[in-house]
């Protein structure tokens, strides 16, 4: 009689990840090789032996995001392994990618999580890219990351290239770290999250703080068009034809960005390339129009 064919460890891992998570009394388990000898391959590590990276660009997660992931893990398990690196001979690991999955797994009652072990040191820019793919970093998190990389010796040109930004966008993010309190509150409350808009509003606040405070009254979202309208009303320099055209260009760029955000990732390689090209062009146009707006201000 033909003997049943044994399943590989990787098959067991796939089946285990697709199965509903067990309650804490019966933690998720498999029989892979020890983590320290499985570098580059999925294996299991106790949650208690994994430390989060204190330099992770993402500072926090919303309660709603965590709750949704906890429910998903309880139903399906962890479908994508975390990425870690060993830090000592006692089995401790530092987390590269997967902070939210790690937290949600602990809340779901798991004792172990599937991981891929790597020896390479953490790539900070790769961490940003991972966070952006899964859950966009907040503008403040991005601003703090840029500042940290500058403090570590990276130039703004290097940072812009690594993040796929233009230099103007990098500068606008940095300005978020020096906002006056009233604008900092607007950012943290989510009323205005555009670095360009906050940069322009901050410059206007330097000259017309009372008018800016009036704009911030209430709870409505603050748009670049509203800022451009306010500047045209209270700033004498904004009465020129060039400044009005720049404001219209800014509004057009904002509308284009909103349209691009609605487009799902195309299936064909050619369409994906066209979409990436559109994103790059709109980003460049937005940076140019913002730079032109700054130059109009004495």
C-alpha positions as CSV (number, residue, x, y, z in Angstrom):
1,X,0.0,0.0,0.0
2,X,1.3,3.5,-0.9
3,X,2.2,5.4,2.2
4,X,0.7,8.9,2.5
5,X,3.1,11.7,1.4
6,X,4.3,13.7,4.4
7,X,3.6,17.5,4.3
8,X,6.5,19.9,4.3
9,X,6.9,22.5,7.1
10,X,6.0,25.3,4.7
11,X,2.7,23.5,3.8
12,X,2.0,23.1,7.5
13,X,2.6,26.8,8.0
14,X,0.3,27.8,5.2
15,X,-2.5,25.5,6.5
16,X,-2.0,26.7,10.0
17,X,-2.1,30.4,9.0
18,X,-5.3,29.8,7.1
19,X,-7.0,28.1,10.0
20,X,-8.9,30.0,12.7
21,X,-6.7,31.1,15.7
22,X,-7.0,29.0,18.8
23,X,-7.9,30.5,22.2
24,X,-5.0,31.4,24.5
25,X,-5.1,28.0,26.2
26,X,-4.2,26.3,22.9
27,X,-1.7,28.7,21.3
28,X,-0.9,28.6,17.6
29,X,1.9,26.1,17.1
30,X,3.8,24.3,14.4
31,X,6.9,22.1,14.3
32,X,9.5,24.2,12.4
33,X,13.2,24.4,13.0
34,X,14.3,26.7,15.8
35,X,14.2,30.4,14.8
36,X,18.0,30.8,15.2
37,X,18.6,28.2,12.5
38,X,15.8,29.2,10.0
39,X,17.1,32.5,8.7
40,X,15.1,33.6,5.6
41,X,12.4,30.9,6.2
42,X,9.1,31.1,8.1
43,X,9.2,29.7,11.6
44,X,7.6,30.5,15.0
45,X,8.9,32.7,17.8
46,X,7.2,33.4,21.1
47,X,5.7,36.9,21.3
48,X,7.4,37.4,24.6
49,X,10.8,37.1,22.9
50,X,10.1,39.9,20.3
51,X,10.9,43.5,21.0
52,X,9.5,46.3,18.9
53,X,12.0,48.6,17.2
54,X,12.0,51.9,19.2
55,X,13.0,53.7,16.0
56,X,10.0,52.5,14.0
57,X,8.8,55.5,11.9
58,X,5.2,54.8,12.9
59,X,4.7,56.1,16.4
60,X,1.2,54.6,17.1
61,X,-1.9,52.9,15.7
62,X,-5.5,53.7,16.0
63,X,-7.7,51.6,18.2
64,X,-10.0,50.9,15.3
65,X,-7.2,49.5,13.2
66,X,-6.0,47.2,16.0
67,X,-9.5,45.9,16.7
68,X,-10.1,45.0,13.1
69,X,-6.8,43.2,12.9
70,X,-7.5,41.3,16.1
71,X,-10.8,40.1,14.8
72,X,-9.2,39.0,11.5
73,X,-6.4,37.1,13.3
74,X,-8.9,35.3,15.5
75,X,-10.7,34.2,12.4
76,X,-7.9,33.4,10.0
77,X,-4.6,33.5,11.9
78,X,-1.6,35.5,10.8
79,X,-1.4,35.2,7.0
80,X,1.8,37.2,6.5
81,X,4.8,36.4,8.7
82,X,6.5,39.2,10.7
83,X,10.2,40.0,9.9
84,X,12.7,40.0,12.8
85,X,16.4,39.7,13.4
86,X,18.2,37.9,16.3
87,X,19.7,40.2,18.9
88,X,21.3,37.7,21.4
89,X,22.0,34.1,22.1
90,X,19.0,33.8,24.4
91,X,16.4,33.8,21.6
92,X,15.4,37.5,21.7
93,X,14.6,39.2,18.4
94,X,14.1,42.8,17.2
95,X,11.1,43.5,15.0
96,X,11.8,44.7,11.4
97,X,8.3,44.7,10.0
98,X,4.9,43.9,11.6
99,X,4.4,46.0,14.7
100,X,0.6,46.2,14.4
101,X,0.4,42.4,13.6
102,X,2.5,41.8,16.7
103,X,0.3,43.9,19.0
104,X,-2.9,42.4,17.5
105,X,-1.6,38.9,17.9
106,X,-1.0,39.4,21.6
107,X,-4.5,40.9,22.0
108,X,-5.9,37.9,20.1
109,X,-4.4,35.6,22.7
110,X,-1.6,34.0,20.6
111,X,1.6,32.9,22.3
112,X,3.7,32.6,19.1
113,X,3.7,34.3,15.7
114,X,5.1,33.2,12.4
115,X,8.3,35.2,11.5
116,X,11.0,35.3,8.9
117,X,14.4,35.8,10.5
118,X,17.0,38.1,8.8
119,X,20.5,39.0,9.9
120,X,20.6,42.3,8.0
121,X,20.2,45.5,10.1
122,X,17.0,47.5,9.8
123,X,16.6,49.6,6.7
124,X,14.7,52.7,7.9
125,X,13.5,53.7,4.4
126,X,12.2,50.1,3.9
127,X,10.3,50.5,7.2
128,X,8.7,53.6,5.8
129,X,7.8,51.9,2.5
130,X,6.3,49.0,4.4
131,X,4.1,51.3,6.6
132,X,3.0,53.3,3.6
133,X,1.9,50.2,1.7
134,X,-0.1,48.8,4.6
135,X,-1.3,51.9,6.5
136,X,-0.1,55.3,5.5
137,X,2.2,57.0,8.0
138,X,0.7,60.2,9.5
139,X,2.3,63.4,8.2
140,X,3.8,64.0,11.7
141,X,5.4,60.5,11.7
142,X,6.8,61.2,8.3
143,X,8.1,64.6,9.4
144,X,9.8,63.1,12.5
145,X,11.4,60.4,10.3
146,X,12.8,63.0,7.9
147,X,14.2,65.0,10.8
148,X,15.8,61.8,12.3
149,X,17.4,60.9,9.0
150,X,18.8,64.4,8.7
151,X,20.2,64.2,12.3
152,X,21.8,60.9,11.3
153,X,23.6,62.6,8.4
154,X,21.4,62.1,5.4
155,X,21.0,65.1,3.1
156,X,17.5,66.4,2.1
157,X,18.4,65.3,-1.5
158,X,19.1,61.7,-0.3
159,X,15.9,61.7,1.7
160,X,13.8,63.0,-1.1
161,X,15.2,60.4,-3.5
162,X,14.7,57.5,-1.0
163,X,11.1,58.5,-0.3
164,X,10.2,59.4,-3.8
165,X,9.4,63.0,-2.9
166,X,10.6,66.4,-4.3
167,X,12.7,68.7,-2.2
168,X,9.8,71.1,-1.7
169,X,7.6,68.3,-0.2
170,X,10.5,67.3,2.2
171,X,10.8,71.0,3.3
172,X,7.1,71.2,3.9
173,X,7.1,68.1,6.1
174,X,9.9,69.6,8.2
175,X,7.9,72.7,8.7
176,X,5.2,70.6,10.5
177,X,7.6,70.3,13.4
178,X,7.7,74.1,13.9
179,X,4.0,75.0,13.5
180,X,2.5,77.6,15.9
181,X,0.3,75.9,18.5
182,X,-3.0,76.8,16.8
183,X,-1.9,75.1,13.6
184,X,-0.4,72.2,15.4
185,X,-3.8,71.6,17.0
186,X,-5.5,71.7,13.6
187,X,-3.1,69.1,12.3
188,X,-3.5,66.7,15.3
189,X,-7.3,67.0,15.1
190,X,-7.2,66.1,11.5
191,X,-8.7,69.4,10.2
192,X,-5.8,70.0,8.0
193,X,-3.2,67.3,7.2
194,X,-1.6,68.7,4.0
195,X,2.0,69.7,4.7
196,X,1.8,72.3,1.8
197,X,-1.4,73.8,3.1
198,X,-0.1,74.0,6.7
199,X,3.2,75.5,5.4
200,X,1.3,78.3,3.6
201,X,-1.0,78.9,6.5
202,X,2.0,79.1,8.9
203,X,3.6,81.8,6.7
204,X,0.3,83.7,6.6
205,X,0.0,83.3,10.4
206,X,3.3,85.1,10.8
207,X,1.8,88.3,9.3
208,X,-2.0,87.9,9.9
209,X,-2.4,85.8,13.0
210,X,-5.9,87.1,13.8
211,X,-7.3,86.3,10.4
212,X,-5.8,82.8,10.6
213,X,-7.4,82.3,13.9
214,X,-10.8,83.3,12.4
215,X,-10.3,80.7,9.6
216,X,-9.5,78.0,12.2
217,X,-12.7,78.7,14.2
218,X,-15.2,75.9,14.0
219,X,-14.6,72.3,13.1
220,X,-14.7,72.3,9.3
221,X,-11.8,70.9,7.2
222,X,-9.3,73.5,6.1
223,X,-8.4,73.3,2.4
224,X,-5.7,75.0,0.3
225,X,-8.5,76.8,-1.6
226,X,-9.7,78.3,1.7
227,X,-6.2,79.4,2.5
228,X,-5.7,80.9,-0.9
229,X,-9.0,82.8,-0.6
230,X,-7.9,84.2,2.8
231,X,-4.5,85.2,1.5
232,X,-6.1,87.0,-1.5
233,X,-8.4,88.9,1.0
234,X,-5.9,90.0,3.6
235,X,-2.4,89.9,2.0
236,X,-1.7,92.9,-0.4
237,X,0.9,90.8,-2.2
238,X,-1.7,88.3,-3.2
239,X,-3.6,90.7,-5.4
240,X,-1.3,90.1,-8.4
241,X,-2.5,88.2,-11.4
242,X,0.4,85.7,-11.0
243,X,-0.6,84.9,-7.4
244,X,-4.2,84.3,-8.4
245,X,-3.1,82.0,-11.2
246,X,-0.8,80.1,-8.8
247,X,-3.8,79.6,-6.4
248,X,-5.8,78.2,-9.3
249,X,-3.0,75.9,-10.2
250,X,-2.8,74.7,-6.6
251,X,-6.5,73.9,-6.6
252,X,-6.2,72.0,-9.9
253,X,-3.3,69.9,-8.5
254,X,-5.4,69.1,-5.4
255,X,-8.3,68.0,-7.6
256,X,-5.9,65.8,-9.7
257,X,-4.5,64.2,-6.5
258,X,-8.0,63.4,-5.3
259,X,-8.8,61.8,-8.7
260,X,-5.6,59.7,-8.7
261,X,-6.4,58.5,-5.1
262,X,-9.6,57.0,-6.5
263,X,-7.8,54.9,-9.1
264,X,-7.2,51.3,-8.1
265,X,-3.9,49.7,-9.0
266,X,-4.3,48.6,-12.7
267,X,-3.7,45.0,-13.7
268,X,-1.5,45.6,-16.7
269,X,2.1,46.7,-16.5
270,X,1.7,49.5,-19.0
271,X,-1.2,51.0,-17.0
272,X,0.7,50.7,-13.8
273,X,3.6,52.6,-15.4
274,X,1.2,55.3,-16.7
275,X,-0.3,55.7,-13.2
276,X,3.1,56.0,-11.6
277,X,4.1,58.6,-14.2
278,X,0.9,60.6,-13.4
279,X,1.6,60.5,-9.7
280,X,5.2,61.7,-10.3
281,X,4.0,64.6,-12.6
282,X,1.3,65.7,-10.2
283,X,3.8,65.6,-7.3
284,X,6.2,67.7,-9.3
285,X,3.5,70.2,-10.3
286,X,2.3,70.5,-6.8
287,X,5.8,71.2,-5.5
288,X,6.5,73.7,-8.2
289,X,3.2,75.6,-7.6
290,X,3.9,75.6,-3.9
291,X,7.4,76.9,-4.5
292,X,6.0,79.6,-6.8
293,X,3.5,80.6,-4.1
294,X,6.3,81.0,-1.6
295,X,8.2,83.2,-4.0
296,X,5.3,85.6,-4.3
297,X,5.5,86.3,-0.6
298,X,8.0,89.0,0.4
